[in-house]
Amino acid sequence: MALKLQQLRYFLLVAETRSYHAAARLAARSQPAVSLAIRELEAYLGKALFERGRNVELTPFGREHYPRIKALIDHHE
């Protein structure tokens, strides 16, 4: 499995909105598609990026990598 830029974009949207549903709406994708992309990204990285529960929160690993991913996407766009 290869890392995809779209997975990183979805990561940022979920992190910023704290919602898979809101992130999917902003990305004009279905919520299951965004969830699957995040699960695949987490599998690629070997660690969870989000704590799932009533609220979506970044894990320590997710918080650590957020600035790097944000900079990468900002630079790319």
VENFENRA-V556781 format. One record per residue. N is the residue number from 0. RES is the residue in one letter. PHI is phi in degrees with one decimal (none if undefined). PSI is psi in whole degrees, -180 to 180 (* if undefined). OMEGA is omega in degrees with one decimal (none if undefined). Layout:
n=N res=RES phi=PHI psi=PSI omega=OMEGA
n=N res=RES phi=PHI psi=PSI omega=OMEGA
This chain:
n=0 res=M phi=none psi=137 omega=-179.8
n=1 res=A phi=-104.7 psi=150 omega=175.3
n=2 res=L phi=-71.9 psi=135 omega=-178.9
n=3 res=K phi=-117.4 psi=140 omega=178.7
n=4 res=L phi=-57.7 psi=-37 omega=-179.4
n=5 res=Q phi=-62.9 psi=-35 omega=176.7
n=6 res=Q phi=-61.2 psi=-40 omega=179.1
n=7 res=L phi=-67.5 psi=-38 omega=176.5
n=8 res=R phi=-62.7 psi=-45 omega=178.5
n=9 res=Y phi=-62.8 psi=-40 omega=176.6
n=10 res=F phi=-55.4 psi=-48 omega=-179.8
n=11 res=L phi=-62.4 psi=-43 omega=180.0
n=12 res=L phi=-62.5 psi=-44 omega=179.0
n=13 res=V phi=-65.5 psi=-43 omega=-179.7
n=14 res=A phi=-62.5 psi=-40 omega=-175.9
n=15 res=E phi=-78.2 psi=-33 omega=-179.3
n=16 res=T phi=-93.9 psi=-18 omega=-174.9
n=17 res=R phi=57.2 psi=34 omega=-177.5
n=18 res=S phi=-156.4 psi=128 omega=174.8
n=19 res=Y phi=-68.6 psi=-38 omega=-179.1
n=20 res=H phi=-63.5 psi=-49 omega=179.7
n=21 res=A phi=-63.8 psi=-40 omega=178.7
n=22 res=A phi=-62.5 psi=-43 omega=179.4
n=23 res=A phi=-63.5 psi=-41 omega=179.3
n=24 res=R phi=-61.6 psi=-46 omega=179.4
n=25 res=L phi=-64.2 psi=-33 omega=-179.3
n=26 res=A phi=-86.5 psi=-4 omega=-176.4
n=27 res=A phi=57.6 psi=43 omega=177.7
n=28 res=R phi=-129.2 psi=169 omega=176.0
n=29 res=S phi=-79.6 psi=153 omega=178.4
n=30 res=Q phi=-61.5 psi=-42 omega=177.0
n=31 res=P phi=-60.5 psi=-34 omega=179.4
n=32 res=A phi=-66.8 psi=-41 omega=178.3
n=33 res=V phi=-67.3 psi=-44 omega=178.8
n=34 res=S phi=-59.4 psi=-44 omega=179.4
n=35 res=L phi=-63.2 psi=-43 omega=179.4
n=36 res=A phi=-61.3 psi=-40 omega=178.8
n=37 res=I phi=-67.7 psi=-43 omega=177.8
n=38 res=R phi=-60.3 psi=-41 omega=178.5
n=39 res=E phi=-65.7 psi=-40 omega=177.2
n=40 res=L phi=-63.2 psi=-44 omega=178.4
n=41 res=E phi=-63.7 psi=-39 omega=177.1
n=42 res=A phi=-64.0 psi=-41 omega=178.6
n=43 res=Y phi=-62.9 psi=-43 omega=-178.5
n=44 res=L phi=-79.5 psi=-22 omega=178.8
n=45 res=G phi=81.6 psi=12 omega=180.0
n=46 res=K phi=-149.5 psi=154 omega=176.9
n=47 res=A phi=-74.1 psi=140 omega=176.7
n=48 res=L phi=-98.9 psi=-26 omega=-176.6
n=49 res=F phi=-128.3 psi=145 omega=169.8
n=50 res=E phi=-90.7 psi=123 omega=-177.9
n=51 res=R phi=-98.9 psi=135 omega=179.7
n=52 res=G phi=-179.7 psi=-149 omega=179.7
n=53 res=R phi=-60.1 psi=-41 omega=175.8
n=54 res=N phi=-116.0 psi=146 omega=177.5
n=55 res=V phi=-90.2 psi=119 omega=-179.6
n=56 res=E phi=-128.2 psi=148 omega=174.9
n=57 res=L phi=-70.3 psi=142 omega=171.0
n=58 res=T phi=-76.0 psi=169 omega=173.7
n=59 res=P phi=-55.0 psi=-39 omega=177.2
n=60 res=F phi=-62.4 psi=-43 omega=178.5
n=61 res=G phi=-64.2 psi=-43 omega=178.0
n=62 res=R phi=-63.2 psi=-38 omega=-179.9
n=63 res=E phi=-64.2 psi=-38 omega=-174.6
n=64 res=H phi=-93.3 psi=-13 omega=-179.4
n=65 res=Y phi=-53.8 psi=-52 omega=-177.8
n=66 res=P phi=-60.3 psi=-36 omega=179.9
n=67 res=R phi=-67.9 psi=-44 omega=-179.5
n=68 res=I phi=-67.0 psi=-41 omega=178.4
n=69 res=K phi=-60.4 psi=-46 omega=179.3
n=70 res=A phi=-62.4 psi=-41 omega=179.5
n=71 res=L phi=-62.3 psi=-47 omega=-179.6
n=72 res=I phi=-67.4 psi=-43 omega=178.3
n=73 res=D phi=-59.8 psi=-42 omega=179.5
n=74 res=H phi=-65.7 psi=-41 omega=-177.6
n=75 res=H phi=-66.4 psi=-37 omega=-176.6
n=76 res=E phi=-90.3 psi=* omega=none
